[in-house]
Amino acid sequence: MTILVTGGAGYIGSHMVHALVEAGERVVVLDNLSTGFKWAIAPGVSLITGETGDEALVARLIAEHGVSAIIHFAASIVVPDSVSNPLGYYRNNTVNSRALIECAVKGGVKQFIFSSTAAVYGNPAKVPIAEDDAVAPMSPYGSSKLMTEIMLRDTGIAHGLDYVILRYFNVAGADPKLRTGQSAKGATHLIKVAVETALGKRAKMDVFGTDYPTPDGTCIRDYIHVTDLVCAHRDALAYLRAGGRPVTLNCGYGHGFSVLDVIDTVKRISGVDFRVDRTVPRPGDPAQIVAKSDRARELLGWQPQFDDLATIVTHALAWERKLGTLQN
């Protein structure tokens, strides 16, 4: 009984692998290492370097390791990049996921947890957003994830594949034990960019758009600590193992912070007043995204422990400082 974690050398995936190992689970990782790192994987866990779209490789991996569940993180995730390279995103996020799902069905895997995104909602008419609200992606990234959700739904009906779809809001922070964190170069996540700037790894940072229909004119997002997100996956796996039926759930805290709120928090905690420039909005960015996540709390028994922006920023800064020593 092994859990296959795709993208398990990446930011969220590596956190998941550590949590599973701590829980005594057998784990195998599939990652192409495009944005992941071997050192981020928990010691003793097997890494297979390859693509989720390589059906022969995935089928062999499932059979050889006796995979009983898949947690699928592997994806391309940068919204502006998806606008300029939609076909690349549809290949990696949708076509490769289709291949992975087919391998799961053929290999007898019955439990599948999918890393989706709040980007499927687009620019919502109201916040907080519930799982039953309309989906209207504004970017190929959001559309590529929504297509995989649809494939999972239809596959579940046709083949009895039980799944949990987790729609992430804005994931941030780092492992409190500093075993792993956001490590890819050229990251676009706001908190990552801000802490890099505070520590002198960037000369300045940009705020994309200041005339959104929000109190201070900048985008508002629901920031969730990566450890709490991983706990939602752990709870989702327990739910499926107990016979839970397919379900789609939001993962967020239910309240948001603006871009300027986040920058002010990073400046305060780091003690650095770094340069911030204001520029034009990026394509595909909605004004405000905040989760209604009551369903995850009720159905999974999920209980977030790090619902505090200052804590998230503190962990992100600590990891960024450690990452500088790892890279040097």
C-alpha positions as CSV (number, residue, x, y, z in Angstrom):
1,M,0.0,0.0,0.0
2,T,2.0,3.0,-1.3
3,I,1.0,6.6,-2.0
4,L,2.3,8.1,-5.2
5,V,2.9,11.8,-4.9
6,T,3.4,13.6,-8.3
7,G,5.4,16.7,-8.0
8,G,6.7,15.5,-4.7
9,A,10.0,17.4,-5.0
10,G,8.3,20.7,-5.4
11,Y,7.0,23.3,-2.9
12,I,3.7,21.8,-1.7
13,G,4.5,18.2,-2.7
14,S,7.7,18.0,-0.6
15,H,5.7,19.2,2.4
16,M,3.2,16.5,1.7
17,V,5.9,13.8,1.5
18,H,7.4,14.8,4.9
19,A,3.9,14.7,6.4
20,L,3.1,11.2,5.0
21,V,6.4,9.8,6.1
22,E,5.9,11.2,9.6
23,A,2.5,9.4,9.6
24,G,4.2,6.0,8.7
25,E,3.0,5.9,5.1
26,R,4.9,4.3,2.3
27,V,5.6,7.0,-0.4
28,V,7.0,7.1,-3.9
29,V,7.6,10.4,-5.7
30,L,7.3,11.1,-9.4
31,D,8.8,14.5,-10.4
32,N,10.5,15.9,-13.6
33,L,12.5,18.2,-11.3
34,S,11.7,21.2,-13.5
35,T,10.8,23.2,-10.4
36,G,11.6,20.6,-7.7
37,F,14.7,19.5,-5.8
38,K,16.0,16.1,-4.8
39,W,17.1,17.5,-1.4
40,A,13.5,18.6,-0.6
41,I,12.3,15.0,-0.5
42,A,12.1,13.3,2.9
43,P,15.0,10.8,3.4
44,G,14.4,7.3,2.4
45,V,11.6,8.1,-0.1
46,S,12.1,6.8,-3.7
47,L,12.2,9.4,-6.4
48,I,11.4,8.5,-10.0
49,T,12.4,11.3,-12.4
50,G,9.9,11.5,-15.2
51,E,6.7,12.9,-16.6
52,T,3.1,12.2,-15.4
53,G,2.2,11.9,-19.1
54,D,4.6,9.0,-19.6
55,E,2.0,6.2,-19.4
56,A,4.4,3.3,-19.6
57,L,6.5,4.8,-16.7
58,V,3.5,5.5,-14.6
59,A,1.9,2.1,-15.2
60,R,5.2,0.4,-14.2
61,L,5.5,2.6,-11.1
62,I,2.0,1.8,-9.9
63,A,2.5,-1.9,-10.4
64,E,6.0,-2.2,-8.9
65,H,5.2,-0.1,-5.8
66,G,1.7,-1.3,-5.2
67,V,0.2,2.2,-5.4
68,S,-3.2,2.4,-3.7
69,A,-3.6,6.2,-3.8
70,I,-2.3,9.1,-5.9
71,I,-1.9,12.7,-4.7
72,H,-1.4,14.8,-7.8
73,F,0.5,18.1,-7.4
74,A,2.6,18.1,-10.6
75,A,1.6,21.1,-12.7
76,S,2.6,24.4,-14.3
77,I,1.2,27.2,-12.1
78,V,2.1,30.7,-13.3
79,V,-1.0,32.6,-14.5
80,P,0.8,35.1,-16.9
81,D,2.9,32.3,-18.3
82,S,-0.2,30.4,-19.1
83,V,-1.6,33.4,-21.0
84,S,1.5,33.5,-23.2
85,N,2.0,29.7,-23.5
86,P,-1.5,28.2,-23.3
87,L,-0.6,25.0,-25.2
88,G,2.2,24.2,-22.8
89,Y,-0.2,24.5,-19.9
90,Y,-2.8,22.4,-21.5
91,R,-0.2,19.7,-22.2
92,N,1.3,19.6,-18.8
93,N,-1.8,20.3,-16.7
94,T,-4.5,18.6,-18.7
95,V,-3.1,16.1,-21.2
96,N,-0.6,14.7,-18.7
97,S,-3.3,14.5,-16.0
98,R,-5.5,12.6,-18.4
99,A,-2.7,10.1,-18.9
100,L,-2.2,9.8,-15.1
101,I,-5.9,9.3,-14.4
102,E,-6.0,6.5,-17.1
103,C,-3.0,4.8,-15.5
104,A,-4.8,5.0,-12.2
105,V,-7.9,3.3,-13.6
106,K,-5.9,0.6,-15.4
107,G,-3.7,0.0,-12.4
108,G,-6.5,-0.4,-9.9
109,V,-5.8,2.7,-8.0
110,K,-9.1,3.7,-6.2
111,Q,-8.2,6.9,-4.4
112,F,-7.1,10.2,-6.1
113,I,-6.5,13.6,-4.6
114,F,-6.1,16.4,-7.0
115,S,-4.4,19.8,-6.5
116,S,-6.7,22.3,-8.2
117,T,-7.0,26.0,-7.8
118,A,-9.3,28.9,-7.0
119,A,-8.4,30.2,-10.5
120,V,-11.3,28.1,-11.8
121,Y,-13.7,30.7,-10.3
122,G,-12.2,33.6,-12.4
123,N,-13.4,37.0,-11.1
124,P,-16.2,36.0,-8.8
125,A,-19.4,38.0,-8.5
126,K,-19.2,37.6,-4.7
127,V,-16.9,36.6,-1.9
128,P,-16.3,34.4,-0.1
129,I,-16.6,31.8,-2.9
130,A,-18.3,28.5,-2.2
131,E,-17.7,25.3,-4.1
132,D,-21.1,25.5,-5.8
133,D,-20.5,29.0,-7.2
134,A,-20.1,29.5,-10.9
135,V,-16.7,28.6,-12.5
136,A,-15.4,31.0,-15.1
137,P,-11.6,30.8,-15.4
138,M,-9.8,33.9,-16.7
139,S,-6.6,32.2,-17.7
140,P,-5.5,29.0,-19.5
141,Y,-4.0,28.0,-16.1
142,G,-7.5,28.0,-14.5
143,S,-9.0,26.4,-17.6
144,S,-6.4,23.6,-17.6
145,K,-7.2,22.7,-14.0
146,L,-10.9,22.9,-14.5
147,M,-10.6,20.4,-17.4
148,T,-8.9,18.0,-15.1
149,E,-11.6,18.4,-12.5
150,I,-14.2,17.5,-15.2
151,M,-12.2,14.4,-16.3
152,L,-12.0,13.2,-12.7
153,R,-15.7,13.7,-12.2
154,D,-16.5,11.7,-15.4
155,T,-13.9,9.0,-14.6
156,G,-15.3,8.6,-11.1
157,I,-18.7,8.0,-12.5
158,A,-17.5,5.6,-15.2
159,H,-14.9,3.6,-13.3
160,G,-15.5,4.1,-9.6
161,L,-12.4,6.2,-9.0
162,D,-12.9,8.0,-5.7
163,Y,-11.4,11.4,-5.5
164,V,-11.1,14.6,-3.6
165,I,-10.5,17.8,-5.5
166,L,-8.9,20.5,-3.4
167,R,-9.2,24.1,-4.8
168,Y,-6.2,26.0,-3.3
169,F,-6.3,29.6,-2.7
170,N,-2.9,31.4,-2.2
171,V,-0.4,29.0,-0.6
172,A,2.4,30.6,1.3
173,G,4.8,30.1,4.2
174,A,7.2,27.2,4.9
175,D,7.6,24.1,7.0
176,P,7.9,25.3,10.6
177,K,10.8,22.8,11.0
178,L,12.5,24.4,8.0
179,R,12.9,21.1,6.1
180,T,11.4,22.6,2.9
181,G,9.8,25.7,1.5
182,Q,9.4,27.7,-1.7
183,S,12.7,27.2,-3.4
184,A,12.3,27.7,-7.2
185,K,14.1,30.6,-8.8
186,G,12.0,33.3,-10.5
187,A,8.9,32.6,-8.3
188,T,5.9,34.9,-8.8
189,H,4.1,34.3,-5.5
190,L,3.7,37.6,-3.7
191,I,5.0,36.6,-0.2
192,K,7.9,34.8,-1.7
193,V,8.8,37.8,-3.9
194,A,8.4,40.2,-1.0
195,V,10.7,38.2,1.4
196,E,13.3,37.9,-1.4
197,T,13.2,41.6,-1.8
198,A,13.4,42.2,2.0
199,L,16.5,40.0,2.1
200,G,18.2,41.7,-0.8
201,K,17.8,38.9,-3.3
202,R,15.8,41.3,-5.5
203,A,16.5,45.1,-5.9
204,K,12.8,45.9,-5.8
205,M,9.4,44.4,-6.4
206,D,6.4,45.4,-8.4
207,V,2.7,45.8,-7.5
208,F,0.7,44.9,-10.6
209,G,-2.4,47.2,-10.7
210,T,-3.6,49.7,-8.1
211,D,-7.0,50.6,-9.4
212,Y,-8.9,47.3,-8.7
213,P,-12.3,47.7,-7.0
214,T,-10.9,47.0,-3.5
215,P,-10.3,49.3,-0.5
216,D,-6.7,50.1,-1.4
217,G,-6.9,49.4,-5.2
218,T,-4.7,46.2,-5.1
219,C,-5.8,42.6,-5.4
220,I,-7.0,40.7,-2.4
221,R,-6.2,37.1,-1.8
222,D,-6.8,34.4,0.8
223,Y,-3.4,33.2,2.0
224,I,-3.2,29.7,3.4
225,H,-0.1,28.3,5.2
226,V,1.3,25.4,3.3
227,T,1.3,23.2,6.4
228,D,-2.5,23.7,6.8
229,L,-2.9,22.8,3.2
230,V,-1.0,19.6,3.6
231,C,-3.1,18.7,6.6
232,A,-6.2,19.1,4.3
233,H,-4.7,16.5,2.0
234,R,-4.0,14.2,4.9
235,D,-7.6,14.6,6.1
236,A,-8.8,14.0,2.5
237,L,-6.9,10.7,2.3
238,A,-8.4,9.6,5.6
239,Y,-11.9,10.6,4.3
240,L,-11.5,8.5,1.2
241,R,-10.1,5.5,3.1
242,A,-13.1,5.6,5.3
243,G,-15.4,5.3,2.3
244,G,-16.0,8.9,1.5
245,R,-17.6,9.8,-1.8
246,P,-16.1,12.1,-4.5
247,V,-16.1,15.7,-3.5
248,T,-14.7,19.1,-4.4
249,L,-13.5,21.4,-1.5
250,N,-12.0,24.8,-1.1
251,C,-8.9,25.3,0.9
252,G,-8.6,28.7,2.4
253,Y,-9.2,30.7,5.6
254,G,-12.2,32.7,4.6
255,H,-10.6,36.2,4.8
256,G,-8.2,38.0,2.5
257,F,-5.3,40.5,2.5
258,S,-4.5,43.0,-0.2
259,V,-1.1,43.2,-1.9
260,L,-0.2,46.3,0.1
261,D,-1.3,44.5,3.4
262,V,1.2,41.7,2.6
263,I,4.0,44.1,1.7
264,D,3.5,46.1,4.9
265,T,3.5,42.9,6.9
266,V,6.8,41.7,5.3
267,K,8.4,45.1,5.9
268,R,7.3,45.1,9.5
269,I,8.5,41.6,10.3
270,S,11.7,41.8,8.4
271,G,12.5,45.4,9.6
272,V,13.4,46.3,6.0
273,D,11.8,49.2,4.1
274,F,12.4,47.8,0.5
275,R,11.6,49.5,-2.8
276,V,8.2,48.8,-4.3
277,D,7.2,50.0,-7.8
278,R,3.6,50.2,-9.1
279,T,2.9,49.0,-12.6
280,V,0.1,47.8,-14.9
281,P,-2.1,44.8,-14.0
282,R,-1.1,41.4,-15.2
283,P,-3.4,39.5,-17.5
284,G,-5.7,36.9,-15.8
285,D,-5.6,38.4,-12.3
286,P,-9.1,38.7,-10.7
287,A,-9.6,41.5,-8.2
288,Q,-10.5,39.5,-5.1
289,I,-10.4,35.8,-4.3
290,V,-11.5,34.6,-0.8
291,A,-12.6,31.0,0.1
292,K,-15.6,29.7,1.8
293,S,-14.2,26.6,3.3
294,D,-16.8,25.4,5.8
295,R,-17.3,22.2,3.7
296,A,-13.7,21.1,4.2
297,R,-13.9,21.7,7.9
298,E,-17.2,19.9,8.3
299,L,-16.6,17.0,5.9
300,L,-12.9,16.3,6.6
301,G,-12.6,17.5,10.1
302,W,-9.9,19.9,8.9
303,Q,-8.6,22.3,11.6
304,P,-6.1,24.9,10.3
305,Q,-3.4,25.8,12.8
306,F,-1.6,28.7,11.1
307,D,-4.3,31.2,10.2
308,D,-2.2,34.3,10.8
309,L,-0.5,36.4,8.1
310,A,2.4,37.4,10.5
311,T,3.1,33.7,11.2
312,I,3.0,32.8,7.5
313,V,5.5,35.7,6.7
314,T,7.7,34.8,9.6
315,H,8.1,31.2,8.4
316,A,8.6,32.4,4.8
317,L,11.4,34.7,5.9
318,A,13.1,32.0,8.0
319,W,13.0,29.6,5.1
320,E,14.4,32.2,2.7
321,R,17.3,32.8,5.0
322,K,18.0,29.1,5.2
323,L,17.6,28.7,1.4
324,G,20.4,31.2,0.9
325,T,22.8,28.9,2.8
326,L,21.6,25.9,0.9
327,Q,22.2,27.6,-2.5
328,N,25.5,28.9,-1.4
